[in-house]
Amino acid sequence: MTSHEEFTGLILLSGVDKPGITQALFSTLAPFSITVLDVEQVVISDRLILTVLISCNPAHEKAIDDDLLSCASELEVDIATLFSTTSKDSSAVKKGLVHVVVLSSKLLPQSIASISAAIAQLGGNIERISRTSSSPITAIEMSISGTTYETLAAALAPIAAEHSVDVCVQPGGQSRFSRRLVQLDVDSTLIQQEVIDLLADKAGVGEQVRAITESAMRGELDFAQSLRARVALLKGLPESALHEVQQEIRLTPGAHTLVSTLHLLGHSVAVVSGGFINVIEPLIASLKIKHVKANTLEISNGRLTGAVLGPIIDRAAKAQALREFAALESISMSQTVAIGDGANDLDMIAAAGLGIAFNAKPAVKAAADSSLSNPNLDSVLYLLGILRDDSEN
């Protein structure tokens, strides 16, 4: 062998899982002059697959093989080996990997086949695949070498739409696991309803307000003008209606898990809303979210005046809030995440290091780095490389 080559052995163990298999395998290898280059183990439905790549002395090949054969018999598992001379560079940890996360409530083989084909066509290679969640959705993560983040993201976006799966492409590196600021929209994102629609129902102007809301969310109307027009229709509504609506709003499924897990892992969470602090403040306090910006309804003599106090929190203000909160937390913009569903969220989604469209309008999906179409907000965790087992349930 030349100085740039080494003799390696690839060991593949498979069988019914039980305690002590990993220990027995490595105890069998221990007497030999061996260096462990790589190892991966996975258990699926009580079936174990353990793969080990070793560097060893070529003279020990038969002895290692014989001992592994005896080990397999004792453990009642299958062990296959492949010994060869390889370049030292081939077993090195690869740099510049791209991570692809695929999520679906019903993941089909054709979806994975189409994604894999696109990766191969770009000259990419799937280095690893791991499952990060199986319930309530299936999430798998692929580590890809040989291609770039930008190229892969562009290629997989149409495939995700065609197969109705959620796909998120992110650059690799340690920054992926660094502390982040995650900023969420409120209406139809953090909570299931639109607060102004609930207030409008109390005032008996639901249809008029909803028509304006839909037009604004599609980007057909200036948000500030549309908000003032809708709030004007609420004039005279008693302040008690705000407290009634506070009892009616419901968190989006997975929202509590998302926020509590992010806090548990040391990340920061912020909320920005084109809705009203008068309604959402108790909810935000219960979630222990310290960064929040929302509009304020003017109240006089116990009734809404039909006006909003201060500057309107529109799409530009949401993006500015993301920058301000990131600065307060000493987090770079590349480590920020913005999650929203409507046109009012486009600027913050564009400004964030990772913009996520959550059950969003088509224009928002097209502008975001990734989109989620399932109803569970904690799916965001899998896009951030956080395992289901690490979440705070």
Secondary structure, DSSP 8 states (H G I E B T S, - for coil): --TTEEEEEEEEEEEE--TTHHHHHHHHHTTS-EEEEEEEEEEETTEEEEEEEEEE-GGGHHHHHHHHHHHHHHHT-EEEEEEEEEEGGGGS---S-EEEEEEESS--HHHHHHHHHHHHHTT-EEEEEEEEE-SSSEEEEEEEESS-HHHHHHHHHHHHHHHT-EEEEEE-SGGGGS--EEEE-TBTTTBSS-HHHHHHHHHT-HHHHHHHHHHHHTTSS-HHHHHHHHHHTTTT-BTHHHHHHHHH--B-TTHHHHHHHHHHTT-EEEEEEEEEHHHHHHHHHHTT--EEEEEEEEEETTEEEEEEESS---HHHHHHHHHHHHHHTT--GGGEEEEE-SGGGHHHHHHSSEEEEES--HHHHHHSSEEE-SS-GGGHHHHTT--GGGS--
